[in-house]
Amino acid sequence: MSAEPPAATLRLRLDRDALANNWLTLDRLSGIANAGAAVKAQAYGVGTAFAVPVLRDAGCKTYYVAHWSEVAEVVEHVPGNQISVLHGPLTAADAAYARATGALPVINSLQQARLWLETGGGPCDVMVDTGINRLGVSMSDIGDPLVSQLKVETLMSHLASADEDSVLNALQLRRFTGATTQIASKRLSLANSAGVALGADYAFDVTRPGLSLYGGAQRDELKGQIRQVVYPEAAIIQVRDLSAGDSVGYNAKFTADRDMRVGVVSIGYADGFLRCWSGKAAFEFGGQALPLLGRLSMDMVVIDCSNAPGIGEGAWIGIPYDLPSASANSGLSQYELLTVLGSRFQRIVPD
Ligand SMILES: *Cc1c(COP(=O)(O)O)cnc(C)c1O
């Protein structure tokens, strides 16, 4: 049987212009540097197949993924040598795959440098650790002959606290500037999205925004300039009339104090709409707020439809997803809000 599945009851409306504009804004804020794009984790949940062509057509020429498994979908849209793989090569198979696809490994340690050289060398990027203590060649190792043998396209480091006015920012900048005098490379890169807002000193040649491409803004400098890209929407699949005293959902966490009309909405925690929204979320319909009632379940939530008397089954309900305010409201980070969105959303890109 090969029937097409019918239309979904859960969708992500994706704003192509907002994504393109966010990249252009970050590219402009990067000054003389060019903005690249972090497209790891399915472009932060937005979808690689949607995001990469939009970014490419906007002018982006550098793409960052974390895993080797993420290269295949990106290389369908852009040349392999525009893709950097942040986790770097752990095995000879990783190194062979890099050469087969043209994707650049980001070398994060002397072991990775040795592996890359022993399997044939060639162009690569290098990450130096200037204080995040996550991935990266340690500052004490940057003078090693293994590093000086590498053919470095982009020398990079990653900021730990660019979203805050932390003393770590200037310290990492100073260490990175020091590293650039010891490792020869064609290009330099330090700033993520929040780092772009730290100003020209942090921009170097290429910036690496991720979150702000997709509508996130962690610094005031970016709020107001970055547009929402992702609009989750779910359909009402049943309308019910409750009598005073009826309870709703698992463990009866909500009890009606009056007769009321409620809607069962096709979204749950399996879709990334997590329990932290209980008691916090109000959905939207026709400009009205429809509060979430009781405990949310795997595939559904129940909402109060008192403010939308005419509402019926099939109506599309908006889930407020302006990332800075949704983060403040739910307690999830802006990154989590995007990357938890599940696979049951149908992705819709209006013209
Ligand atoms: C994820 C990532 C980025 C993008 O960071 P945002 O905060 O999402 O802009 C940039 N550089 C590296 C090394 C990353 O891992």
The ligand as a Tripos MOL2 file, in Angstrom:
@<TRIPOS>MOLECULE
LIG
   15    15     1     0     0
SMALL
NO_CHARGES

@<TRIPOS>ATOM
      1 C1         26.1920   25.5330   18.1700 C.3       1 LIG1
      2 C2         27.4230   26.2940   17.9280 C.ar      1 LIG1
      3 C3         27.3630   27.5970   17.4080 C.ar      1 LIG1
      4 C4         26.0770   28.3710   17.2730 C.3       1 LIG1
      5 O1         25.7520   28.9200   18.5210 O.3       1 LIG1
      6 P1         24.4540   29.8200   18.8010 P.3       1 LIG1
      7 O2         24.5670   30.1790   20.2240 O.co2     1 LIG1
      8 O3         23.2880   28.9260   18.5220 O.co2     1 LIG1
      9 O4         24.4990   30.9680   17.8930 O.co2     1 LIG1
     10 C5         28.5470   28.2060   17.0590 C.ar      1 LIG1
     11 N1         29.7380   27.5830   17.2510 N.ar      1 LIG1
     12 C6         29.8330   26.3370   17.7780 C.ar      1 LIG1
     13 C7         31.1570   25.7250   17.9740 C.3       1 LIG1
     14 C8         28.6810   25.6630   18.1460 C.ar      1 LIG1
     15 O5         28.7780   24.4430   18.7120 O.3       1 LIG1
@<TRIPOS>BOND
     1     1     2 1
     2     2     3 ar
     3     2    14 ar
     4     3     4 1
     5     3    10 ar
     6     4     5 1
     7     5     6 1
     8     6     7 2
     9     6     8 1
    10     6     9 1
    11    10    11 ar
    12    11    12 ar
    13    12    13 1
    14    12    14 ar
    15    14    15 1
@<TRIPOS>SUBSTRUCTURE
     1 LIG1         1 GROUP 0 **** ****
